């Protein structure tokens, strides 16, 4: 890989990770898995207020590709989530995590913006682009049942005692 791209990638990642330490967005913390490497980041995200996830604390990983920021990072939930756009393996269906023309990833998207957007997706599922069809249908046709199931799932898996 081109050394200039590599050092620009490293500098940008260091800057973005430092921002999480100095000025973190509400309910999101992010730090490298290993102290001297920024290839894998660990995230802790609080569920959005007013959503069935609001009492939850969710763990995610971000794997930074070689060509970041020209390729989107791979973001996965470690904590199980009951959501139309998040599957049992923790994968997230969101345009911002995919390359154009199918996706909406841009090199200008920061990790902070990406994580805030994932937090917003928790509160506002997109049932028309689901990874979990049964959960999407429940959200579409019986939102009260969906809210209850999402809350119960959050209480079971995402509440730290």
TITORKOL-534111 format. One record per residue (C-alpha): residue number from 1; x, z, y. Coordinates in steps of 0.25 Angstrom, whole numbers, always signed. Layout:
BEGIN
  seq     c1     c3     c2
  NUM      X      Z      Y
...
***
This chain:
BEGIN
  seq     c1     c3     c2
    1     +0     +0     +0
    2     +4     -3    +14
    3    +12     +9    +20
    4     +6     +8    +34
    5     -8     +8    +28
    6     -4    +20    +19
    7     +1    +28    +31
    8    -11    +24    +40
    9    -20    +29    +28
   10    -12    +42    +27
   11    -12    +45    +42
   12    -27    +42    +43
   13    -31    +51    +31
   14    -22    +62    +36
   15    -29    +61    +50
   16    -43    +61    +43
   17    -40    +72    +34
   18    -34    +80    +46
   19    -47    +78    +54
   20    -55    +85    +42
   21    -46    +97    +44
   22    -47    +98    +60
   23    -61    +92    +62
   24    -69    +91    +50
   25    -83    +86    +50
   26    -95    +95    +47
   27    -95    +99    +32
   28    -83    +91    +28
   29    -69    +95    +24
   30    -59    +85    +18
   31    -44    +87    +14
   32    -34    +80     +5
   33    -35    +84    -10
   34    -19    +85    -10
   35    -13    +90     +3
   36     -3    +79     +5
   37    -12    +67     +1
   38    -25    +62     +7
   39    -29    +52     -4
   40    -40    +62     -9
   41    -48    +71     +0
   42    -57    +82     -4
   43    -69    +84     +4
   44    -79    +95     +6
   45    -92    +91    +12
   46   -104   +100    +16
   47   -118    +94    +13
   48   -125    +89    +26
   49   -134    +99    +32
   50   -149    +96    +30
   51   -146    +89    +17
   52   -148    +94     +3
   53   -133    +95     +2
   54   -131   +104    +14
   55   -127   +116     +6
   56   -117   +108     -2
   57   -102   +107     -1
   58    -97    +94     -7
   59    -84    +90    -12
   60    -79    +76    -11
   61    -66    +68    -13
   62    -61    +57     -5
   63    -51    +47    -11
   64    -43    +39     -1
   65    -40    +25     -5
   66    -26    +18     -2
   67    -33     +9     +8
   68    -40    +20    +16
   69    -46    +18    +27
   70    -48     +3    +23
   71    -55     +8    +10
   72    -65    +19     +9
   73    -61    +32     +3
   74    -68    +36    -10
   75    -76    +48     -8
   76    -83    +56    -19
   77    -91    +69    -20
   78    -85    +79    -30
   79    -97    +88    -28
   80   -110    +82    -35
   81   -120    +77    -25
   82   -135    +73    -28
   83   -136    +61    -19
   84   -140    +46    -20
   85   -127    +41    -14
   86   -117    +50    -22
   87   -116    +49    -37
   88   -112    +59    -48
   89    -98    +55    -47
   90    -98    +58    -32
   91    -97    +44    -28
   92   -103    +41    -14
   93   -111    +28    -11
   94   -109    +26     +4
   95   -106    +13    +11
   96    -95    +20    +19
   97    -87    +22     +6
   98    -87     +7     +2
   99    -79     -5     +7
  100    -86    -16    +15
  101    -94    -25    +12
  102   -102    -15     +4
  103    -98     -3    +11
  104    -95     +2    +25
  105    -81     +8    +24
  106    -73     +6    +36
  107    -58    +10    +39
  108    -63    +18    +51
  109    -71    +27    +43
  110    -65    +41    +42
  111    -65    +51    +31
  112    -73    +60    +40
  113    -83    +50    +43
  114    -85    +46    +29
  115    -87    +61    +24
  116    -97    +63    +36
  117   -104    +51    +31
  118   -104    +56    +16
  119   -110    +69    +21
  120   -121    +61    +29
  121   -124    +53    +16
  122   -126    +66     +9
  123   -137    +69    +19
  124   -142    +55    +20
  125   -142    +48     +6
  126   -143    +33     +5
  127   -153    +31     -7
  128   -152    +16     -5
  129   -137    +16     -9
  130   -137    +26    -20
  131   -127    +30    -31
  132   -137    +39    -38
  133   -150    +31    -39
  134   -159    +42    -44
  135   -155    +51    -33
  136   -157    +40    -23
  137   -171    +38    -28
  138   -174    +53    -28
  139   -169    +53    -13
  140   -178    +41    -10
  141   -191    +45    -17
  142   -190    +60    -18
  143   -181    +65     -7
  144   -186    +80     -9
  145   -181    +80    -23
  146   -168    +73    -19
  147   -166    +84     -9
  148   -168    +95    -19
  149   -159    +89    -29
  150   -148    +86    -19
  151   -149   +101    -15
  152   -149   +106    -29
  153   -137    +98    -32
  154   -130   +102    -20
  155   -133   +117    -23
  156   -128   +115    -37
  157   -115   +107    -34
  158   -111   +108    -20
  159   -113   +122    -16
  160   -101   +131    -16
  161   -103   +145    -19
***
